[in-house]
Amino acid sequence: QVQVVESGGGLVQPGGSLRLSCAASGIDFRLYHTNWYRQAPGKQRELVAAITNVGSAYYSNSVKDRFTISRDNPKNAVYLQMNSLKPEDTAVYYCNAHMNSENDFWGQGTQVTVSS
């Protein structure tokens, strides 16, 4: 059974940092592109960062230069380091492991709240 689990969310003040973790079991994470999405209340889910199976990274304009995505293949994990957080970063963050339409797995999300 495949499981994708996010952790590391929480409440942080503006300007603060958080590191989200995504751990996968039941799949060889090294073979998957991994994406971090977020969804704020009343808004559509958006892609914020992605990393390919060979380590190439993508960032949305809204998080570029503030967020860093990385992967640790021996640990079957992907991380999202989030710095200089803003209130508009408040959302539920989801990890997605994607190979193709039949091998596409999502976690249940972790809440990130940026507020003073």
C-alpha positions in Angstrom: 0.0 0.0 0.0 1.3 3.4 -1.0 1.4 6.1 1.6 2.5 9.7 1.2 2.7 11.7 4.5 3.4 15.4 5.0 4.7 16.9 8.2 6.2 20.0 9.6 3.3 22.5 9.2 2.3 24.8 12.0 1.9 28.4 13.1 4.7 30.8 12.4 5.0 34.6 12.5 5.6 36.6 9.3 9.2 36.5 8.3 9.7 33.1 9.9 10.6 29.7 8.5 9.3 26.2 8.4 10.5 23.0 6.8 7.9 20.6 5.4 8.7 17.0 4.9 7.1 14.5 2.6 7.8 10.8 3.2 6.7 8.0 1.0 6.3 4.3 1.6 5.3 1.5 -0.8 7.0 3.2 -3.8 10.5 3.9 -4.9 10.4 7.7 -4.4 13.5 8.1 -6.5 11.5 7.3 -9.6 8.9 9.9 -9.0 8.7 13.6 -9.7 7.5 15.2 -6.5 5.4 18.3 -6.3 4.3 20.6 -3.4 0.9 22.2 -3.9 -1.0 24.4 -1.6 -4.6 25.4 -1.2 -5.8 28.4 0.7 -9.5 28.8 1.8 -11.7 29.8 -1.2 -8.8 29.4 -3.7 -7.8 26.8 -6.2 -5.0 24.4 -5.5 -1.7 25.8 -6.9 1.6 24.2 -7.6 4.4 26.0 -5.6 7.4 23.8 -6.1 8.5 20.7 -7.9 11.5 18.5 -8.2 12.1 15.9 -10.8 13.4 12.4 -10.2 16.9 13.6 -11.2 16.8 16.7 -9.0 15.8 19.6 -11.3 13.7 22.1 -9.4 10.8 24.4 -10.3 9.3 27.2 -8.3 6.2 29.4 -8.8 6.9 33.1 -9.0 5.1 33.6 -5.7 7.7 31.5 -3.8 10.8 31.8 -5.8 13.9 32.9 -3.8 12.0 32.1 -0.6 11.3 28.4 -0.8 13.7 25.5 -1.6 12.7 22.0 -2.6 15.1 19.2 -2.1 15.1 15.4 -2.0 16.9 12.8 0.1 16.6 9.6 -1.9 18.1 7.2 0.7 15.4 8.4 3.2 12.7 8.3 0.5 11.8 11.9 1.4 11.4 15.3 -0.1 11.6 18.6 1.8 10.3 22.1 1.3 12.2 24.8 3.2 10.1 27.9 3.5 11.8 31.1 4.5 10.5 34.7 4.8 7.0 33.5 5.2 4.1 35.8 4.5 0.5 35.7 5.6 -0.4 34.9 2.0 1.5 31.7 2.3 -1.1 30.4 4.7 -2.6 27.3 3.2 -2.8 23.5 3.4 0.3 22.1 1.7 0.1 18.9 -0.1 2.8 16.6 -1.4 2.2 14.8 -4.7 4.4 11.9 -6.0 3.8 11.6 -9.7 5.1 9.2 -12.4 2.1 9.0 -14.7 -1.7 9.0 -14.5 -1.7 5.5 -12.9 1.1 6.2 -10.4 0.0 9.5 -8.9 -0.2 9.7 -5.1 -1.2 12.4 -2.7 -0.8 13.1 1.0 -3.5 14.4 3.2 -1.9 17.8 3.6 -0.3 19.8 6.4 -1.6 23.2 7.6 0.7 26.2 7.4 -0.5 29.4 9.1 1.5 32.6 8.9 0.2 35.1 11.4 1.3 37.5 14.1 
